[in-house]
Amino acid sequence: MTLLQLNAVGHVYLGRPVLEQVTLQVNQGEMVALVGPSGCGKSTLAQIAAGLIIPRHGQVERGYARCAFVFQEPRLLPWATVEANVALGLSGLPVARSERRARVAAACDRVSLEEGDWQKFPSQLSGGMRQRTALARALVADPDFLYFDEPFTALDAALRRRMQHLVVATASDSGKGGLFITHDIHEALRICHRIAVLDRCGHGILECVAVPETPGHRSEEMIFETARRLISDHPLFAVVEEHDERRLA
Amino acid sequence: MGLAYRAGKVGRFLWSGWAGLSGLAVFAAVWQLGAEAYGSFVLPAPAETIQALFRLAADPDNRILVLSTSLRGIAGFSLAAVIGTMAGVVAGYHPAIMRLARPQVTLLIGVPPIAWIVLLMIWFGMGAGTVIATAAIAASPLVFVGAAEGIQTRDRGLEDMARMAGLSWLARLFQISLRQMLHAVFPALVMALGTAFKAAVMAELLANAGGIGGALANARSALDVEAALAWILLSVTALISVEYGIVQPLRAEAEAWREAAQPWGVRR
């Protein structure tokens, strides 16, 4: 079953095309990584797919009932406690107060947020705890599709690895669909079932590669070897390693 | 957020009053110097003025005058808060409306309150209506600017997040946008409250509408500087009571998270 279908999607910012002819399909139970150099339009594409931006061209078909979005920054309400921030993910759902509390507690447990931290404000949390709160907010309503827009870029290596395991355990391995934006090929190999490479100028998906084995069951050796092979042997993946942002026209 | 937390918060707030009192003491010292330099006919000493204040406050009729001015000031402030906030929110969301509203705000700020008082005396007569309307007109531009600024500078990323979390546009307005606006609105409300009280006293004095302004007019005609200063102190006391009795507690409740965000050492 197709949960997300992008057909020839294109978008323009201030008269300058940033995306053209992008076609992508995400099926149920599949986490697809979208990689590409900085500035190629990955985040714009994710926001178009999620409905935050209306595309200039093409169609977006969404086959899921409920989705959630984990942004690059945690985007927590600074005036709300961890518990209230996580409960925001249940907005619009007819959930009784007692069930709401239970679901918030379960979501916090899933991302290893201790009960003593649930009444804290975001300013009292570390960067990792804030991002875990954002993840809990995304998971609390049990969405059938998840968008991740480079959610762990600002975290240190150890914390990023821990968060990646958390995503694998809570999303990639649970039959949900998802689109994971990253420019880290190792992260994509660790979390996703398929890797789509976006052209450096946003002119379509250049290649879509299926990753062997399932997320969570891949060894570190396999991940590093596959990453090395993809980058050195596959010319299309070379763009992922480019650090220069696309120049403004 | 238990009882102990609230008691601690109130205790810290009261304790922080020492800093304010020490500031007032410096002001009183400068006042005393002025009184000694010019004599008590021109500028009575702070102690004499405070004694006069207690004499005035002991009279129930005077307490009614203070209450009447306070209620008029609060009514004008409330009108300004409601109208200014609503107009500011609309202008903050729509840049075109903001461009249209800017000249009106400049006009409202630029026209001296005395001009409004003359017009309002003609429209509403010499009663409370003139005083309340003057206070509202003087205070509303401040609230408008604060609300519009708060909406314009809101974090739109939070709105996108709320949209993805499933909040309706009305829920986003009340739970996200208006909540973010508070950081700009509360300082504007504090300014507006002071402006409303000042405008109310001035309108009472010029329109002969009773209240503290009326009593000040009487003190002026009797050349009673001590009484005039005592009435001014009473009006400031009424303003401080409203600000610290209503506006600041509301602010503390709505912005409790800011205290948590402050680093240790800055909190007390």
Boltz contact constraints between the chains, C-beta under 6 A:
constraints:
  - contact:
      token1: [A, 52]
      token2: [B, 160]
      max_distance: 6.0
  - contact:
      token1: [A, 69]
      token2: [B, 164]
      max_distance: 6.0
  - contact:
      token1: [A, 75]
      token2: [B, 157]
      max_distance: 6.0
  - contact:
      token1: [A, 75]
      token2: [B, 158]
      max_distance: 6.0
  - contact:
      token1: [A, 75]
      token2: [B, 161]
      max_distance: 6.0
  - contact:
      token1: [A, 78]
      token2: [B, 257]
      max_distance: 6.0
  - contact:
      token1: [A, 79]
      token2: [B, 257]
      max_distance: 6.0
  - contact:
      token1: [A, 88]
      token2: [B, 165]
      max_distance: 6.0
  - contact:
      token1: [A, 89]
      token2: [B, 165]
      max_distance: 6.0
  - contact:
      token1: [A, 91]
      token2: [B, 165]
      max_distance: 6.0
  - contact:
      token1: [A, 91]
      token2: [B, 166]
      max_distance: 6.0
  - contact:
      token1: [A, 91]
      token2: [B, 167]
      max_distance: 6.0
  - contact:
      token1: [A, 92]
      token2: [B, 166]
      max_distance: 6.0
  - contact:
      token1: [A, 121]
      token2: [B, 257]
      max_distance: 6.0
  - contact:
      token1: [A, 121]
      token2: [B, 260]
      max_distance: 6.0
  - contact:
      token1: [A, 123]
      token2: [B, 260]
      max_distance: 6.0
  - contact:
      token1: [A, 123]
      token2: [B, 261]
      max_distance: 6.0
  - contact:
      token1: [A, 124]
      token2: [B, 260]
      max_distance: 6.0
